[in-house]
Amino acid sequence: MYNSKFDLDLEFGQIYEKGLQKLFAMKGKIEVKTERDKWVDTGNIAIEIKCRGKKSGISVTESDWWFHILTDKDKVKGMLCFPVDELKNICRAMLRNGTAKKIMGGDDDKSELLLLPIKELTGLIGKVF
């Protein structure tokens, strides 16, 4: 039987979503993803593009803004924020030039993820693709 931790991850993410919306008093929808610890060792963030063979994550989001919170030992260390369209362009460009890597991960390795090196990612912000 498939046992997803989605409900726990959703609740965890919603805490940050509500806080950020209040903080920035933003109009439009936001998507908040939290990288837990692994980024410290790998230097990458992971962005889901498919799950169980169907488009998901950034591929289907209806949000205007994408926040990627970096935590280490449950403490926020930083945050990346992108207009969704810009992040999609960055992902495509990084895939084309070989900087991004596709892997399987998530629950039961059923999600297709893009690994984006944080160092390279921040260098691409604002460039035209």
Contact map, one row per residue, 1 for C-alpha under 8 A:
111000000000000000000000000000000000000000000000000000000000000000000000000000000000000000000000000000000000000000000000000000000
111100000000000000000000000000000000000000000000000000000000000000000000000000000000000000000000000000000000000000000000000000000
111110000000000000000000000000000000000000000000000000000000000000000000000000000000000000000000000000000000000000000000000000000
011111100000000000000000000000000000000000000000000000000000000000000000000000000000000000000000000000000010000000000000000000000
001111111000000000000000000000000000000000000000000000000000000000000000000000000000000000000000000000000010000000000000000000000
000111111100000000000000000000000000000000000000000000000000000000000000000000000000000000000000000000000000000000000000000000000
000111111110000000000000000000000000000000000000000000000000000000000000000000000000000000000000000000000000000000000000000000000
000011111111000000000000000000000000000000000000000000000000000000000000000000000000000000000000000000000000000000000000000000000
000011111111100000000000000000000000000000000000000000000000000000000000000000000000000000000000000000000000000000000000000000000
000001111111110000000000000000000000000000000000000000000000000000000000000000000000000000000000000000000000000000000000000000000
000000111111111000000000000000000000000000000000000000000000000000000000000000000000000000000000000000000000000000000000000000000
000000011111111100000000000000000000000000000000000000000000000000000000000000000000000000000000000000000000000000000000000000000
000000001111111110000000000000011100000000000000000000000000000000000000000000000000000000000000000000000000000000000000000000000
000000000111111111000000000000010000000000000000000000000000000000000000000000000000000000000000000000000000000000000000000000000
000000000011111111100000000000000000000000000000000000000000000000000000000000000000000000000000000000000000000000000000000000000
000000000001111111110000000000010000000000000000000000000000000000000000000000000000000000000000000000000000000000000000000000000
000000000000111111111000000001110000000000000000000000000000000000000000000000000000000000000000000000000000000000000000000000000
000000000000011111111100000000000000000000000000000000000000000000000000000000000000000000000000000000000000000000000000000000000
000000000000001111111110000000000000000000000000000000000000000000000000000000000000000000000000000000000000000000000000000000000
000000000000000111111111100000000000000000000000000000000000000000000000000000000000000000000000000000000000000000000000000000000
000000000000000011111111110001000000000000000000000000000000000000000000000000000000000000000000000000000000000000000000000000000
000000000000000001111111110000000000000000000000000000000000000000000000000000000000000000000000000000000000000000000000000000000
000000000000000000111111100000000000000000000000000000000000000000000000000000000000000000000000000000000000000000000000000000000
000000000000000000011111110000000000000000000000000000000000000000000000000000000000000000000000000000000000000000000000000000000
000000000000000000011111111000000000000000000000000000000000000000000000000000000000000000000000000000000000000000000000000000000
000000000000000000001101111100000000000000000000000000000000000000000000000000000000000000000000000000000000000000000000000000000
000000000000000000000000111110000000000000000000000000000000000000000000000000000000000000000000000000000000000000000000000000000
000000000000000000000000011111000000000000000000000000000000001110000000000000000000000000000000000000000000000000000000000000000
000000000000000000000000001111100000000000000000000000000000011110000000000000000000000000000000000000000000000000000000000000000
000000000000000010001000000111110000000000000000000000000000001111100000000000000000000000000000000000000000000000000000000000000
000000000000000010000000000011111000000000000000000000000000101111100000000000000000000000000000000000000000000000000000000000000
000000000000110110000000000001111100000000000000000000000000000001111000000000000000000000000000000000000000000000000000000000000
000000000000100000000000000000111110000000000000000000000000000001111000000000000000000000000000000000000000000000000000000000000
000000000000100000000000000000011111000000000000000000000000000000011110000000000000000000000000000000000000000000000000000000000
000000000000000000000000000000001111111000001100000000000000000000011110000000000000000000000000000000000000000000000000000000000
000000000000000000000000000000000111111000000000000000000000000000000111110000000000000000000000000000000000000000000000000000000
000000000000000000000000000000000011111110000000000000000000000000000111100000000000000000000000000000000000000000000000000000000
000000000000000000000000000000000011111111000000000000000000000000000000000000000000000000000000000000000000000000000000000000000
000000000000000000000000000000000011111111111000000000000000000000000100000000000000000000000000000000000000000000000000000000000
000000000000000000000000000000000000111111100000000000000000000000000001000000000000000000000000000000000000000000000000000000000
000000000000000000000000000000000000111111100000000000000000000000000000000000000000000000000000000000000000000000000000000000000
000000000000000000000000000000000000011111110000000000000000000000000000000000000000000000000000000000000000000000000000000000000
000000000000000000000000000000000000001111111000000000000000000000000000000000000000000000000000000000000000000000001110000000000
000000000000000000000000000000000000001001111100000000000000000000000000000000000000000000000000000000000000000000111100000000000
000000000000000000000000000000000010001000111110000000000000000000000000000000000000000000000000000000000000000000111100000000000
000000000000000000000000000000000010000000011111000000000000000000000000000000000000000000000000000000000000000011110000000000000
000000000000000000000000000000000000000000001111100000001100000000000000000000000000000000000000000000000000000011110000000000000
000000000000000000000000000000000000000000000111111000011110000000000000000000000000000000000000000000000000001111000000000000000
000000000000000000000000000000000000000000000011111000111110000000000000000000000000000000000000000000000000001111000000000000000
000000000000000000000000000000000000000000000001111111111010000000000000000000000000000000000000000000000000001110000000000000000
000000000000000000000000000000000000000000000001111111110000000000000000000000000000000000000000000000000000011100000000000000000
000000000000000000000000000000000000000000000000011111000000000000000000000000000000000000000000000000000000011000000000000000000
000000000000000000000000000000000000000000000000011111100000000000000000000000000000000000000000000000000000011000000000000000000
000000000000000000000000000000000000000000000000011111110000000000000000000000000000000000000000000000000000000000000000000000000
000000000000000000000000000000000000000000000000111011111011000000000000000000000000000000000000000000000000000000000000000000000
000000000000000000000000000000000000000000000001111001111111100000000000000000000000000000000000000000000000000000000000000000000
000000000000000000000000000000000000000000000011110000111111100000000000000000000000000000000000000000000000000000000000000000000
000000000000000000000000000000000000000000000011100000011111100000000000000000000001000100000000000000000000000000000000000000000
000000000000000000000000000000000000000000000001110000111111100000000000000000000000000000000000000000000000000000000000000000000
000000000000000000000000000000000000000000000000000000111111110000000000000000000000000000000000000000000000000000000000000000000
000000000000000000000000000000100000000000000000000000011111111000000000000000000000000000000000000000000000000000000000000000000
000000000000000000000000000010000000000000000000000000000001111100000000000000000000000000000000000000000000000000000000000000000
000000000000000000000000000111100000000000000000000000000000111111000000000000000001000000000000000000000000000000000000000000000
000000000000000000000000000111100000000000000000000000000000011111000000000000000011100000000000000000000000000000000000000000000
000000000000000000000000000111100000000000000000000000000000001111100000000000001111000000000000000000000000000000000000000000000
000000000000000000000000000001111000000000000000000000000000001111110000000000001111001000000000000000000000000000000000000000000
000000000000000000000000000001111000000000000000000000000000000011111000000000111100000000000000000000000000000000000000000000000
000000000000000000000000000000011110000000000000000000000000000001111100000000111000000000000000000000000000000000000000000000000
000000000000000000000000000000011110000000000000000000000000000000111110000111110000000000000000000000000000000000000000000000000
000000000000000000000000000000000111101000000000000000000000000000011111000111100000000000000000000000000000000000000000000000000
000000000000000000000000000000000111100000000000000000000000000000001111111111000000000000000000000000000000000000000000000000000
000000000000000000000000000000000001100100000000000000000000000000000111111110000000000000000000000000000000000000000000000000000
000000000000000000000000000000000001100000000000000000000000000000000011111000000000000000000000000000000000000000000000000000000
000000000000000000000000000000000001000000000000000000000000000000000011111100000000000000000000000000000000000000000000000000000
000000000000000000000000000000000000000000000000000000000000000000000011111110000000000000000000000000000000000000000000000000000
000000000000000000000000000000000000000000000000000000000000000000001111011111100000000000000000000000000000000000000000000000000
000000000000000000000000000000000000000000000000000000000000000000001111001111100000000000000000000000000000000000000000000000000
000000000000000000000000000000000000000000000000000000000000000000001110000111110000000000000000000000000000000000000000000000000
000000000000000000000000000000000000000000000000000000000000000000111100000111111000000000000000000000000000000000000000000000000
000000000000000000000000000000000000000000000000000000000000000000111000000001111100000000000000000000000000000000000000000000000
000000000000000000000000000000000000000000000000000000000000000011110000000000111110000000000000000000000000000000000000000000000
000000000000000000000000000000000000000000000000000000000000000011100000000000011111011000000000000000000000000000000000000000000
000000000000000000000000000000000000000000000000000000000000000111000000000000001111111000000000000000000000000000000000000000000
000000000000000000000000000000000000000000000000000000000100001111000000000000000111111100000000000000000000000000000000000000000
000000000000000000000000000000000000000000000000000000000000000100000000000000000011111110000000000000000000000000000000000000000
000000000000000000000000000000000000000000000000000000000000000000000000000000000111111111000000000000000000000000000000000000000
000000000000000000000000000000000000000000000000000000000000000001000000000000000111111111100000000000000000000000000000000000000
000000000000000000000000000000000000000000000000000000000100000000000000000000000001111111110000000000000000000000000000000000000
000000000000000000000000000000000000000000000000000000000000000000000000000000000000111111111000000000000000000000000000000000001
000000000000000000000000000000000000000000000000000000000000000000000000000000000000011111111100000000000000000000000000100110001
000000000000000000000000000000000000000000000000000000000000000000000000000000000000001111111110000100000000000001010000000000000
000000000000000000000000000000000000000000000000000000000000000000000000000000000000000111111111000000000000000000000000000000000
000000000000000000000000000000000000000000000000000000000000000000000000000000000000000011111111100000000000000000000000000000001
000000000000000000000000000000000000000000000000000000000000000000000000000000000000000001111111111100000000000000010000000000000
000000000000000000000000000000000000000000000000000000000000000000000000000000000000000000111111111110000000000000000000000000000
000000000000000000000000000000000000000000000000000000000000000000000000000000000000000000011111111000000000000000000000000000000
000000000000000000000000000000000000000000000000000000000000000000000000000000000000000000001111111100000000000000000000000000000
000000000000000000000000000000000000000000000000000000000000000000000000000000000000000000000111111110000000000000000000000000000
000000000000000000000000000000000000000000000000000000000000000000000000000000000000000000000111111110000000000000011001000000000
000000000000000000000000000000000000000000000000000000000000000000000000000000000000000000100110111111000000000001111000000000000
000000000000000000000000000000000000000000000000000000000000000000000000000000000000000000000010011111100000000001110000000000000
000000000000000000000000000000000000000000000000000000000000000000000000000000000000000000000000000111110000000111100000000000000
000000000000000000000000000000000000000000000000000000000000000000000000000000000000000000000000000011111000000111100000000000000
000000000000000000000000000000000000000000000000000000000000000000000000000000000000000000000000000001111100111110000000000000000
000000000000000000000000000000000000000000000000000000000000000000000000000000000000000000000000000000111111111110000000000000000
000000000000000000000000000000000000000000000000000000000000000000000000000000000000000000000000000000011111111000000000000000000
000110000000000000000000000000000000000000000000000000000000000000000000000000000000000000000000000000001111111000000000000000000
000000000000000000000000000000000000000000000000000000000000000000000000000000000000000000000000000000001111110000000000000000000
000000000000000000000000000000000000000000000000000000000000000000000000000000000000000000000000000000011111111100000000000000000
000000000000000000000000000000000000000000000000001110000000000000000000000000000000000000000000000000011111111100000000000000000
000000000000000000000000000000000000000000000001111110000000000000000000000000000000000000000000000000011110111110000000000000000
000000000000000000000000000000000000000000000001111000000000000000000000000000000000000000000000000001111000111111000000000000000
000000000000000000000000000000000000000000000111110000000000000000000000000000000000000000000000000001111000001111100000000000000
000000000000000000000000000000000000000000000111100000000000000000000000000000000000000000100000000111100000000111110000000000000
000000000000000000000000000000000000000000011110000000000000000000000000000000000000000000000000000111100000000011111000000000000
000000000000000000000000000000000000000000011110000000000000000000000000000000000000000000100100001110000000000001111101100000000
000000000000000000000000000000000000000000111000000000000000000000000000000000000000000000000000001100000000000000111111100000000
000000000000000000000000000000000000000000111000000000000000000000000000000000000000000000000000000000000000000000011111110000000
000000000000000000000000000000000000000000100000000000000000000000000000000000000000000000000000000000000000000000001111111000000
000000000000000000000000000000000000000000000000000000000000000000000000000000000000000000000000001000000000000000011111111100000
000000000000000000000000000000000000000000000000000000000000000000000000000000000000000001000000000000000000000000011111111110000
000000000000000000000000000000000000000000000000000000000000000000000000000000000000000000000000000000000000000000000111111110000
000000000000000000000000000000000000000000000000000000000000000000000000000000000000000000000000000000000000000000000011111110000
000000000000000000000000000000000000000000000000000000000000000000000000000000000000000001000000000000000000000000000001111111100
000000000000000000000000000000000000000000000000000000000000000000000000000000000000000001000000000000000000000000000000111111100
000000000000000000000000000000000000000000000000000000000000000000000000000000000000000000000000000000000000000000000000000111110
000000000000000000000000000000000000000000000000000000000000000000000000000000000000000000000000000000000000000000000000000111111
000000000000000000000000000000000000000000000000000000000000000000000000000000000000000000000000000000000000000000000000000001111
000000000000000000000000000000000000000000000000000000000000000000000000000000000000000011001000000000000000000000000000000000111
